Amino acid sequence: MSLRPWPTLFLFIGLSLLLRWGSSFISVINHDESTYLVIAREMLNGKVYLRDIFDTKPIGVFWLYAGLIKLTGGSIPGIRLATHLFVALTAWALYWAGRRATGSDRVGSAAGMAYVFACSLFSDYGLGPNSELFFNCLTAAALALGIAPRAPAPTADPPRWHWPAMGLLLGTAVIIKPFAAAESLATGLFALWYYWWRRRQVVVGLLSAAWLVAGFCVPLLVVYAHYLRLGMVDELLYYTFTVNSRYPAELAWYLRLQFLGEYLLRYAILVIPAAVAVHAAYRRGTNRVWLYYLLVYFALVAIMILSPGRRFGYYQVQLHPALCLLAAAFLDERVQAWGGVRRWLSRRVVVYGLTGLAALLGVIHYVRYTGKTDRPEMIADYFRERLAPEEQFFSVTSHQISYYLLDRDVPTPFVHTALMFYPEYVRTYQLDERAEAEKLLANSKLRYVVRHPGDPAFFTPLTDRLLEDFTLVDSLDAQLYIYERQD
């Protein structure tokens, strides 16, 4: 079978752009992306993360976005384009993983195409740029590099340099989002199983695991060295461990299972062929090691995303790679069940149909997002002619991307205003709300406040104190009221 990597990559790039282009022009799809952009820009302007500006995410995702801002000139459509390319690269990595594990180009292509579609249907499940779309690329590359070639071949051991390289990829994923520790654990368990049980090479297994851990530690040491140079190791440890340990995880176990069940139902079109492939692995041994590994991988990721007790759909984007690879294994010709369905899916007309569907969905996304009220852009338009060069505004709502659109400094260290207003975050950061209001009022450059007049989440001691010194002067719509500072 001849390798044709570049046409396949271009296929995934084209498919990703066809599906996702329509989401490229609105100022914000979800607020995490806004936070990434604003904090990254603040860091490029000289502010230090965890000293001058705060969020719950590790620094890796902000370094990533700082690079994207530099690369694209800060253009939001340009940054969205880069995100679409990350989706395509992840699909390409899954193509290699599926192909190397099963020997089937068809399986690899299906895995990649399934991933692009899975990430491009729903705003909260991949269409909105979240950190999962970036670290999935790294974890999928690690999977393709070292796990996929070892799963089907117990006698041939690929090069040992795979292990430190995989560790480097996984460690980089973790500094983007710690949830990637699930994939790291799955990889470590596979290394020990592969050498200790399958090959009976205990010493080699320990050495390989050590190389994996060594590579994994490099990105973590880079972060540590960064804060060591700044004299902020205590702050790094405090916000990484102490503060994060305060987040409540109060969701009942059955609601967590419901959250996972909703995902499986939402992507039932992938779950069903995945179940058939797993059944074939169990009954006839078809791709047994590979599929069992993917099940463990899926289970560990599921446990990781359920453990915080928060039901954000974008958490489950981390499940997409494993599910797409499991579903794609159905197209392996050795899976003898549902042969008619498999033959129908292999027809060229299906590819044409998927291409047409992708084009249609891209247009639907464009119509949907251009038809939405772009409130951050409304805020930006309002203040472009009203704010003097040194003046600032404070958005009590979650439209923090408006700071980015106007290239204005954020008047508070907490870019994502939820950290200042939602009770669980106020407790986590142990904030004195009235003291935070006084800090804002002490800023003589702060002239305007933007507030949602009807959202009770923002009726707090902070806003009560803040608005004592501000007067309502305008409204942009029913959700955006403008207050100006009293002289």
N, C-alpha and C positions, 0 to 999 in steps of 0.2 A: 504494500500500500504506500503510495508516494505521499510525502508530506507537502502540504500546500498551506503554510501558515499565514502568509500575507493576504491572500484572497479571503480567507476566513475572518481575519481581523477586520478587513474593510467591510465585509458583510455585516459584522456586528456593529461597526461604527455607523454604517448606513441605516441599519435597523434602529439603533438607539436614537439617531437624529430624527428619523422618520416618526418615531413614536413620541419623542419628548420635546421637539422643537417648539410646540405650541405653549409650553410652560416656561419659556425663556424670558418673557418680557415683563411680566408683572413684578412689582418691586419685592414682594415677599410671598412665599408659599407657606412657610411655617416659621415660627419665631426663633427656632434654634439657628437657622441659617442667618437670620438677622444678627443674632448674638455673635456668631462666628465672625461675620464681616466687621461689625463695629469694634469688637475687641481686637481683632487682627489689625485694623487700621490704627487703633489707639496705640498698640504695641509698635507699629511702624513709626508712629509719631513720638516715640520715646517713653511711653508708659510701661511699667513693669507689671506683669501679671502676678497676682497674689500680693501685690503691695499697693499699686495705684488703681487696680481694677480687678474685679472678682467675678467668678462664675463657678458652677459646679463641675465643669469639664476639665480634663487634664490639658496641659499646655500644647500637646501635640497637634490638636485640631486647629488651634489658633496659628501655630507655625505653618501648618498646611495652607490655611486661608491667607496668611500673609504672603506666602509664595504665589498663590493664585492671583492676589491683588497685584503683585509685582508683574506677573506674567501677562495679565490681561489689561493692565492699566486701571483696574478697579471697576471695569464695566460689569454690571450685573448680568446682561446677556452673555458676555464673555465668560464669566465665572460659571454660569449655568452650562455653557458649551463644554467647559472643562469637566463639569460633573457628568454630562452625557458621555464624554470620552472615558471617564472612570468606569461607568456602567459597561461600556463596550469592552474595556480592557478586562474587567472582571468576567464578562461572558467568555472572552478569549481564554482566560485562565481555566474556566470551567470546561471549555471545549478540550483543552489539553488534558485536564484531569480525567474527564470521561473517556477520552480516546485512549489515553495511556493505560487506564485501569481495565478497560474492556476490549481493547483492540479494534473498536468500531468507530469509524469516523462519523457515522450516523448518530451514535450515542452522544459523542462530543458536541456535534452541531446542535442537537436537540437541547442539550443542557444549556448551552450558551444562549440560544434563542429563547428558551423558557425563562432564563434569568432576566433578559432584557424586557420581556413582556411583564414578568412578575413585578419588576421595579417601575413600570411605566403605566400602570392602570389606575392606581389610587394615590391621592395626595399624601396620605399618612403612611403609605406602604412602599415608598421608594420614589415617587414623583417629586416630593419635596426633598431638597438636599439636606440630608442628615449625615452624621458622622459614619453611620453604617455603610453608606454607599462608598466611602473611601476605604475604610479598613477591611471591608469585604474583599476588595481587590487584593490586598496583601495576604489575607488568610487563604483566599482561593489560589493565589500564586504558590504559597507554601504547600498547599494540598497537591497541586499539580506537579510541583518539583520533586517532592520526596515521598509522599504517601502513595499516589496513584501508580508509579512504576513498581512499587514493592508489593502492593496488594495482590496482584495476580501471579507473581513469580517468586516462589519460596526459595528457589535455588540460586538465582542471580541477585547479587547485592549491588545496586547502583552506587555511584561514587559517594564517599563519606562526606565530601564537602557540602552535600545537600543539607546535612544537619545544622551546621552553623548558619548557612544561608537561610534555612527555614526559621531558625531562631531569630535571626535579624528581622525577617519579615513579620514574625508574630510579635516580637517586642515593639516594633514600630506601630503595629496595629493597637497594642495595649496603651501606648502613650497618646493615641488618638481617642480611644475609649477603652476603659478597663474591662468591659464585657468581653473583649476578645481573649481574655484569659481562658474562656471556655474552649476555644479552638486550640489554644496552646496546651491545655491539659489533655485534650483528645490526641494531639500529636505526640506528646510525651508518653502517654499510655500505649500508643501504637508502637513507638520505638522500643519500649521495654518488651511488649508482647512479641514483636517481630524477631528480636534477637534472643530473648530468653526462652520463649515457648516454641516459636516456629523454627528457629535456626540453632537453638541450644548453644548460643554464644554469649554467655553471661558477661564476660569482660568486655567484649565488643559492644554489647548493649549498654553497659555503663559508660563506656567512652563516647558512644554516639549520643546518649542522653546528656553527658557533660558538655559536648560540643553544642548541642541544641540549647542548653541553658546558657552557655557562654554567649552565643549569638543573641539570645533573648535579652540578656542583661545589657548589651551595648546601648540600645536606645534609652533604657532606664538610667544608665550611668551618664548619658549625655544630658538628660534632664537634671540629674543630681549635680553634675558639674556646673551647669548653667546657674543653678541657685547657690551653689557653693561659691562661685565667683562673685555673686551679688551679696554674699553674706546672709542668705535667706533660707538656709536649710531648715531651721526651726519652723518657719512659715510654710515651707513645702510639706513637711511632715504633718504639721497641724491641720492644714486644709485638706491634705490627701487622706488622712486617716481619722483624726479626731472629729473634724466637721462632718465628713461623709458618714461617719458611724452614727451620727445623730438623726439621720433621715429616718422617719417612721416607715415601717413596713407592716401596715395594719390590715391589708386586704386579706379577707378570709380565703382559705385554701381552695374552696369550691369556686370562688370568683376568679382565682388565678387559673384554674383548669378551664373555666368558661372562656377566659381570655385566649387560651391556647386553642380551645375548640372552635372559637370564632375564626381564628386564622386558618385552621384546617378546612373549615367549611368555605371560607372565602376563596381558598385555592384548591378546592376539591378536584378541579380539572387536572391538577398535578398529583394530588394525594392518591387518586384512584390508580393511575398507572404505576405509581411508586409502590403501592400495596401489592399489585400483581407481580412486580419485579422482585420484591422481598419474598413473596410466596414461592416464586421460582427458585430463589436462592436457598430457601429452607427445604423445599421438596427435592430439588434436583442439583443443588450446589452451584447454580449459575451465578457467577460473580459473587460467591458467598462472602469471602473476606471483605471485598470492597463494600458491599451493601451493608454488612454488619457494622463495619467501621462507620459508614455514613449514618446509621441509626444511632450509634453511640455519640457521634458528633452532634446530631440533631438533638438528642436527649440532653447533652451537657449544655448546649446553647439554650434550649428551652428552660432548663433549670436556672441558668444565669439570668435570663430576661424576666423570669417570674419572681426571682428572689427579692427585688426591690419593693414589690407590692404596688407598682404603678402600671396602669394599663395604657401605655402610649403605643399606638399602632406602629410607629417607626422602629420601636424596639425589635419587632418581629421581622424586619428586613434582614436581620442577622441570620434568620432561618432559611432565607431564600436559597443560598448556595447548596446546602445539603438537600433540601427538598427538590430542587431542580435536577441535581445529579441522580437522586433516587428515581425521579420520574423518567428521566432520559434513559435509564437502564432498561426500561420497558422495551425500547427499540432494538435491543440486542437480539439478533436472530435466534440465539440459543434459548430465549424465553419462549417457550412453546405454547403458552396460553394466549388466547385472544389474537391469534395469528391474522385474522381478517382485518381487525382494527389496525394492527401494526403495518400490514401491507397498504392499507388505505392511507395511513399517516405518512408513508414513504413515497407517495405519489407526488409528482412535480406540481400538480394542481393545488395541493395543500400549501406548498411554499408560496405559490402565486396568491392564494387566498390569504395567507398570513401577511404577505406584503401589502395587499390591499387593505386588510384590517388595520395594519400599522399606520398606513397613510390616513385612513379615516379617523383613527384615534388621535393622531397628531392634530388634525383639523378640529376635532371635538375639544381637545385641550385648549387650543388657541381661542376658539369661540367662548369656551367656558371662562378662561382667565381674563380675556379682554373684556368680557361682560361683567366681571366682578368689580365692585367698588374698590379702588386702590387708595385706601385711606392714608397710608404713609406718603404717597405721592401728593395727595391733597394737602397734607401738613407741609410738605416741602414747598409746594407751590405758594401756599399762604405766606410762609416766612421768608421766601427768597427776597421779596421787596421790602420787608418790614424789619428784619433784623440788621442792626449795624454790624460791622465786621467782628467786633469783640463780644457782641451780645449772645446770650444762650437762651435755650428753652428747655423745659423739663417735660417729658411725655410720661404722664402717670399711666397711660394705657400701655399696651405691649407693642406699640409701633416703633420700636427702637431703630428700625432700619431708616427712619426719617433723619436721624443724626448722620447716617452714612450718606444719604442722598444730598444733604445740605453741606456735608464736610464740616460738621460742627462737633466740638468737644462734647462729651457726655458730662453733665454737671454732677454726677454721682459715681462712685466706684462700682455700683451695681447696674450694669447695662440692662440686664433682663429684669424689668421692674417687678416681676413676680417675687424675686428674692427679697424685696422690701415690703411687700404687701401681703403675700399669702402666709397664713399663720405657721404652716409647717416650716417654711424657709426662715421666717423671722425667728422662730425658736432655734432652728439649726444654727444660724449665724449669731444668735443671742443679741439681736439688734434692739436698741432703744429707739422706738419709732419717732418719738418727739425729738430726741437728740439728732436723728438723721434729718428731720425737718429743719432744725436749727442750723445744721451744716449747710443745707441748701439755701436757707435764707441769708446766711453769712456771705454767700457768693454774690457780690455786687453786680456781676455780669448777667445774672439770671433775671430775665425780663418777663418771660411768658411761661405759663403752665398749660398743657393740653390734658384734658380729662374726659373720660366717659362719664356722663352724668347719671347713668342708671345702673352701673355695674356695682353691686354691693361689695365685691372683692376689694374695691378701691376706697371704700368708706372706712378709713382707719384713723387712728390718732395722728399719723403722719400727714395725711391730707387735711385733716381738721385744722392742724396747726399751720400748715403751709398756706391754706386758702384764707387764713385770717389776714394775710398781707397781699392778697391778690383779689382782683375784681373781674367778674365776668364781663367780657367786652365783645365776644363774637361766638358764632357757632358755624361749623362747616357742614355738619349734618346732625342727625339725632344722636350720634355717638361721639362727636368731637366738639367739645366746648373749649373755647380759648379764654384764658384768664391772664390779665396783665398786672404787673406789679404796681401797687399804689405808691405814689410819690411821697 
